[in-house]
Amino acid sequence: MEKCRKSNKWVLRFSRWVKFPWHVLQLATQAKSFEANYIIGNPKLNEMGLHVWRRSLADKLGSYRRRKLSALVTEAEKNQFATQGFFIRENALPEAEFQGLLKEIKELRGPGWEMRQGCAVTRRISLDNEMLATRRFCRQVVNDYGFNRLMHYAASFLGTVTFELQAIIVIPDINQADPQSVLHADTFHPTAKGWLFLQDVQDDEGPLSYVLGSHILTPERLAWEKEKSIQASLSTERMHRAGSFRITEQELRHLGLPMPIRFTVPANTMIIADTSGFHARCPSLKPSHRVEIHALLRRNPFIPWCSFHVLALPFIAGHHMAVDILRKKLLRLKGSWKNFDKIGAYDPANL
């Protein structure tokens, strides 16, 4: 038994030395896992300020890029985002366009992914070129300048926004908590997610919640980040170890932040948020099946320029699903998502 422990210890040390160059390089990327990268997750280095340094530098560069992109937004929009951390627009699409979009989505079936997290199943169908070719209203949303400019500003980057049709299917179960219902920050740097809700969002059906101003890196927030980073690699919470820090309401009060607001909004409402701020999907109190268009823009926070995005290259742009499948095959990645050849947004959950 003792020999086995010693053998495993040497294997671990060897593995770390082999991965060392790659782990060092990842410090200059959006890599965030305190578990997968033993340098990012090293308690002693984080006690010396490694995470704080990455967090602070990413925030400064994000602010710099947003200043360069300020022409994308009005003064009122800029002030709203600076204090709140999100944009919100009701009646985001003209009524005729919105009704046309609903009709297309109800009939749409194509390749997609599903993932189960506790009592919730998330389904995504990529709105790639092939899917958009014959769906005019979906194409108008993906190409909508108003939507894209706010995503670019919130993310502090130009580049290709990834659009997907998303369904959140929840059957409440007290024994299977939804990890997305815990207040958290997605990552350590400015990043953007957007939602165009296709139906009314009721308060008992798991609405999005967001803590106003929690995207601002205050001295109190930075001290909290340092404290969390020191022991993050040893956390019992898997998502916390992966770099998506969880926070309690008591900790919010300690940081001087308000309680989260809940977005119980009508259909055809668009929300775009910097999800380095604290947010969550509230617990659904009854079986629910919400469909929305989901948008994401997340890039390397340590590059100072706003443009040139790998996902915008001609052979990649508009082929998100195919590129994702190929990447996982080449790297032999086994993620939480399961692929389906043909699925619709309103189908029952498969997982």
N, C-alpha and C positions, 0 to 999 in steps of 0.2 A: 504493500500500500504506500509506504514511504517512497519507494523507488518510482512508483507511478506519479506521485505528486511532484517529485523532483523533475521527472521527465516532462510533465506538463508545464512546469515552470520554465524549463529551458526552451520548449517549443514556443511559449508565449514571448520570451525574450527575443528569440530568433525572428519570430513573426514581426515584432515591433521594429527591429533593425532593418528588415527587408522593406517594411512600409514607411520607414522614417522619411526618406526623400519626398514621397508623395504626400505624407501628412504635413510636412513643412510647406510644400507648395500650396496646399489647401488653405493655409492661413490667409492667403491673398485672394480667396474666392468666397462664394456665398456658403461654403461648407459650414454647418452649424452643429453637427452631432457631437456631443460630449462623450458619447459611448463609442462611436465608430472611429473617431480620431483621438488617439491617446494624448496628443499634444494639446488640442483644443480642450480636452477634458481633464488635463493634468491639474490636480488641486493646488500644487505648489506654485505652478506657473500662474494660475488664476488668482492665487493669493497675492502674487507679485504684480498682478494687473493685466495679464494677457487678454482676458475677455473684455475688460474695461477699455483697453487700448483699441481693440477691434471695433467695439461698439461705438466708441467716441469718434474714431476716424470715419467709420461708415456713415454716421450721422452728419458729420461736417461735410463730407463729399456729397451726401444726399441734398443737403441745404444748398450747396454750391450749384449742383445740377438744376435744382428747382428754380434758382434765380435765373439761370440761363434759359429756362423754359417758361418764364413768367408771361411771355406774350401769348401763351396758349389759353390763359384764363383771364377773366375780368378781375378788377380790383376787389369786387364784392366776393367773388368765388375764392380768390386768394386769401382774403381775410377769414372767410368761413373755414376754409381748410386749415389755416394756420392755428386757429383756436380749437376746432372740433376734431379734425383728423379725417373728415369724410365729406363727400358731396351727396346730396339727395335731390332727385327730381321726380315729382309726380307728373302723370301724363307725359311720360318721357317720349312716347311715339304718338303721332297723329292717330286718331281713332281708327280710321280705315286701314292704316298700315298695321296697327296692333291686331285688329281682327283678322287680317290676312296672315299675320305671323302665327296666331293661334291655330288657324286652320292648317297651315303647313306643318306645325309641330305635332298636332294630333294625328296626322297621317304619316309622319316621318318614322322610318325604321332603318336602322343601319348598325354598323359595328360600334361597340362601346365597351365600357368597363363597369364593373360593380365592386364595391368594397363594403364589408360589414364592420361596423364599430359598435359593439354592444347591441342595443336595441334598434340601431339605425343602419339603414342601407343607403349608401350614396351611389347613384348611377350617373355616368357621364357618357355622352355621345359627342364625339368631336365634330365640330362644324368646319370640316376641311373643304378643300376645293371641290372634291367629288360630290359632297353633300350639298354644297351651295349652288352647284351648276344649274340645277333645275328648281331651286327654291328662292324665288326673288325676294321675299320678305325677310327670310333668314339672312340673305346676302346683304340686304340693306342695313340690318342691325350690325353685322360684322364690319361693314365698311363705313358705318356712321361716324362722321367727323366729331360730332359732339361727344359721343361715347368715348372714342379713342383719345381725344385731346385731354379729357379729364383723367383717363387711365394713365396716360403718359406723365401728366403732372404729378399725380399721386405716387407713381412709382419712381419719379425723378429721372425717367429715362424715356427716350424714343425707342422704337422697336416694334416687333410684331406682338400684338396682344393675342393670347390664346383664348378662343371662344369655344365653349362647350355647352351643350344642352344638359342640364343637371336635374335630377330628381332626388329628393330626400324622402325616403319611405321609412316611417317609424311606427313600430308597434310597442307601446310602452311596456317595460318589464323592469320591476324593481331590482331584479337580480342581474340585469345587464345594463349598466349605466352607459350612456353615450359620452365618450371622452371629449367630444366637441362641445358638450354642454358646460364644461368647466372654463371659466375665464382664462384666456391665454393670449400670448403674442406669438404669431406664426414664426418669427425669426428675429434676428438682432439688428436688422437694417431696414430702411424704408422700402416698402414693397406695396403693390396694389392688387386688390381683388375687387371685382364688380359683380353686381347681381341686377338683373332685370326680372322682376317678379311677374309671372304670367297669371297669377290669381291673387285674390285677397289673402293677406297673411294675418291670421287670427292670433290672439294672444295665447291661446291654449294649444297652438299647433307649431310650437318651436320656432318663434321668430328670432331673427338676428338681433343680438344686443352688442352695444359698443360703449366703451368708457370715454366720454368726451375729454379730449386733450391728452389722452394717454400715449399718443405718438410722440409727444415732446420729451426730449431727453433732459430731464431736470437733474440737479445734483442728488436729490433723494432717489430718483429712479436709477441713477447710475450706481449709487451705493447698494441699492437692492439687487441690481444685476450682478454686482461683484459678489455679494453674499451668496446668491443662488448659484453662481458659476463654480464656486469652490467645491461644492459637494454634488454638482449636477450629475456627474458620471456615476454616482452611487445612489441616485434617487430610485425609489421604488416605483415611480411613475414613468412609464416607458416614453411618453411623449415629451416629458421634461428632460429625460436623458438625451432625447433626440434634438434638443435645442429649442423646443417650443415651450417656453417657461409658463407654468401655471401660477395663478395668483388667487388669493382668497379675498373676500370682501373686507376682512379686518386689515389685510396688508394694503388694500386700496386706500382705506382711511388713513393709515400710517403715512402713505405717500402723498396725502392731501388731494387725492383724486375722488371724483363723485362716483356714486353708484351707477352702473350701466343703464343706458336707456334702451328700451325695447322697440324695435321697428315693426309695429303693427300697422302695415301700410296697405293701400288698395293696389289692385292689379295695375300693371303698367307704371310701376314705380322703379326707378333706377337708383341704386346706392353704390358708390365707389369709395373704398376706404383704404387707408394705410394700415395694413394688418400687422405692423410692428406695434401698433396700439392694441390694447386689451379688448378682446371681443369673445363672443361665444354664440353657439346656437342654443337658445333656451330649451329646456326639456319640453317635449311634447306631452301633453296630459291625456291625449287620446290618439287613436290610430290616425295617421295623417300621411298624405302623399302630395308633396309640394313640388311643382315644376318651375324652373327658372332658367334663364340664360346666365351662365357663369363665365366670368372673364378673369384672366390672370396675366400679370406682367411682373416678373421677378428676374433681375439680372445681377451680375457680379457687382457688389456695392463699392468695390475698391477701384473701379475705373473712373477717371474724371470726366470722360466725354459722354455725351448723351446719345449719340447715334451709333452706327455700325453694330448690328445685332446678328449673331449667328443664325438665329431662327428666321431672319429675313432673307437669307440666301435663297436664290431661285429654286434650288432642288430640295429645300427644306420647308420654306414658307407654304402654308396651305396643305401640308402633308403631315400634320401633327400625329395622327393615329399611326400611320405607317412607320414614321420615324421612331416613335415610342416603342412599338413592337420590335423593330429591328435592333434598337439599342439594347433592349432587355435580352434578346436572343444572343447578341454578340458578347455582352458582358455577363451572360448567364445570371441575370438578376431575378430574384424571386421576391416580388413585392406583395403588397396587400391586395392589389387589384387583380380581378379575374376578367379576362377578355371574353366577349360574346360576339359572334359573327353578325347577328341581326337582333336588334332589340328596339323597343319603343319607349318613350319617356313615361307613358302611362301604364306600361305592363306591370304586373305584380313583381315583387322582388324575387330573385332567383336564389339568393344566398340566405 
